[in-house]
Amino acid sequence: MDLFFNELSLDGVECISRESIIILAKVYQALRNYNITTCRISSADYQKIFQMLQRMPDFRNITNFYFSFFRVPYESETVEKEQDEYLNYEWTYDNRLCVGFALASILNSACLSIYGKLWDDAYVHIAKDETDIVVRNISIEQHVEIHIPYMQFEETELLESGLSAVDKKISLRSDHGMDVLMDFSKRLLRCPYVIGIINSMPFNPHERKFIKGIYDNGLIEIVLPWTDEGYGIVVKTTGRNIRETRKISEIINERYGGL
């Protein structure tokens, strides 16, 4: 599990206090108890923190911790899988764009903030377009104990729709490929976590991913990459949040993602 750095905690900061470094080191040690040793950060902020630390008299004693903990860039293979979820919305805190909080929310992780009065809360509210989102925030050692055990050991209990396949509805546009989509949709309705098919998608002839989009309202966009035209559908699932919907998408991909 990776954490994501809150780049806003560096706004207006010319130097990091010794107190903040000591607190950050304690956070790092607490995270290591749970085998979490990586915080994703942008290249620019990585350099900025490094330059601040260089000015400190005991810089050499800090370097091992710094190089061990922070990793560039924000993007990783896991992040890239959820790229559409990030790009489809505007993520802001106090009308300022935020990257770290957005990625922490999407990946059900937590943000790491440099300790300060503004960032001493365990939960931070951000805006996803006009929707209020609560994101886990870690700036002191106590926040680790609040968040990490819950994040690591919580089981995702998926709800089943309770409907039989014949009672689930399929709504498709009258367009080319409707017969192909209808046949696939009927198969997909056998999945207990699928509520119904709510629409066809515009053709995506260049899309090679079976799962095109995953949303926190339970919707999943699916493209049939084995069709030349890139036929696709929008599926309503029982997912109540992005974590559950992502898990359902993995099940659908495993069971129905091939011919």
Salt bridges, closest charged atoms under 4 A:
ASP2 OD2 - ARG40 NE 3.32
ASP11 OD2 - ARG96 NH1 2.87
ASP58 OD2 - ARG18 NH1 2.62
GLU82 OE2 - ARG246 NE 3.03
GLU85 OE2 - LYS128 NZ 2.80
ASP132 OD2 - HIS125 ND1 2.83
GLU154 OE1 - ARG243 NH1 2.66
ASP175 OD2 - ARG173 NH2 3.48
ASP216 OD2 - LYS128 NZ 2.64
GLU244 OE2 - ARG240 NH2 2.65
